[in-house]
Amino acid sequence: MEIRRRRYLRIVLFFSHLLLSLLWWEVLLPRFLPTSLIQRGASERRRKWAARFRDLAVEMGGVMIKLGQFLSSRADVMPPEITRELAALQDEVPPDPFPPVKKRIEEDLGRPIHELFARFVETPQSGASLGQTYYAWLPEGDAVIVKVQRPNIEELVATDLAAIGWAVGLIKWYPAIRRRVNLDALLEEFTRITHGELDYIAEGRNAEELRANFSSEADVFVPRPYWSHTTGKVLTLERADSIKITDYEAITAAGIDRTKVAERVFGTYVKQMLIDGFFHADPHPGNLFVEPVGPRSENGRLTRDFRVTFVDFGMTGRIGKREKELFRDLAVHAFNREVSAAVVDMQKLGFILPGTDTHKLERALDMLIDRYYGMSVREFATIDVDEMIAMAYELRDIIYEFPFQIPMDFVLLARAVGILEGLCAGLDPDFNAFVVAEPYVRQLMAMELAEEGVAQRALNELEGLALLLWRLPREVDRLLSQTARGELEVRISPTSQMEQLVARLDRSVNRLMDVIAFTGFLLAGVAMLASGWREVGYLFLGVAFVIAAYIAIRR
């Protein structure tokens, strides 16, 4: 109980200090100092806040590391300084001693460990914030991985989530954050993901579903769960001894072509995202392996067969049927460089919040696509440094400045693709995601045509065109008649940028009037004093100083 109380207080105190810092820098100081002066150090302040949180997360472990990783993936709502600083957080903590782990296994599975397993290696193979994994062998001789939750982790998770919930309830009242981020929705998503990673029954089912989706593909291996040795807190999975996907020398030494590995791994994710609608959301190097299959080539060529192995199914994403159809449309439109249609798809998916200047977004995306569409990783590497920096700012502006808030499953998808591209670039510096994705996108287009029918698709297009042609003469006649009568009205819908400009001009005019009033009363007071009208002069000077104080407060 004392440990839980201390954890709760530390988390609450950290976020309380963060809120006080925000109020000081973002609310109080702007009243007395120029905004340009305050903004000059804003980026470094955000980086330091993130660094302090990272240090706290590493020290406390548990949910705090998960929260840091979660925030680092939310480039749609978090400033880039924060996401960059938190991106290096690794979910690795010192292992727990074996006796309490053994006790948990025996209590959950209901038998002594020597009856459950023919052999059990007591040294963990890996340790994360919520659990750790061990090598073991079943009585039948099957080699397995046993994943066990850390003792008392449920209480620590409940404590950390309660403290984070309190902090969110406090921070969301800060207007600048409330306007930018739906903190309640983010907290709900994070809580759902965390509880999901504590449910090993659900993780076993995730493995089964992914295994079924690739059951017809011999070059993809997903281990099966052993339900007789699995509970909500203990998970036993089939073990595959393979080569870690980042062990490039071992892959080449095994006679396997790394280029083909990169293509196959990325291809599995395109299938998961666009066809299955269910995907493994954590493809870091410890969760992907390459297993040699069959004999190596006698002439030393890299032609040996292989299969890609997935492990760790605690973090998965699911895209509903309607969202999957819309996401397919988005993929097809993006692949065909149809930016306007892609932005409409993004709106339907809920990626873009109301009030977004979609025309500006289209122009920004169009510019990026024209410059970088179809590039391989090696071609990106040859871009001039200054241009790369400019591109980074463009991407930052698009992702952060526009009012995006992307649903969590799509955030997981984007995070997975980002990690995956890095892995594939390590395997093959010439890796080109567009080339690998093209066959799948073509397959999608063919599937949609087959489902809808070519004749029906053509009929739908003709119906839309016929309706447009039917209405066009009347609309043109109405427009010309209004113009002739002088009744044509042009309405301008103010964008958020226009509203900000008008507000800025309004403030500038008000400040100018304040300064004019101050100057007028000051000069009048001096003139009155010089003329001997001391009482009136002091009155005018008093009014001038009151106006000066008012100006200082309003800043």
Secondary structure by P-SEA (a helix, b strand, c coil): caaaaaaaaaaaaaaaaaaaaaaaacccccccccccccccaaaaaaaaaaaaaaaaaaaaccaaaaaaaaaaaccccccaaaaaaaccccccccccccaaaaaaaaaaacccccccccccccccccccccbbbbbbccccbbbbbbbbcccaaaaaaaaaaaaaaaaaaaaaacaaaaaccaaaaaaaaaaaaaaaaacaaaaaaaaaaaaaaacccccbbbbbbccccccccbbbbbbbbcccccaaaaaaaacccaaaaaaaaaaaaaaaccccccccccccccccccccccccccccccbbbbbbbbccccbbbbbcaaaaaaaaaaaaaaaacaaaaaaaaaaaacccccccaaaaaaaaaaaaaaccccccaaaaaaccaaaaaaaaaaaaaaaccccccccaaaaaaaaaaaaaaaaaaaacccccccccaaaaaaaaaaaaaaaacaaaaaaaaaaaaaaaaaaaaaaaaaaaaaaaaccbbbbbcccaaaaaaaaaaaaaaaaaaaaaaaaaaaaaaaaaaaacaaaaaaaaaaaaaaaaaaaaaac
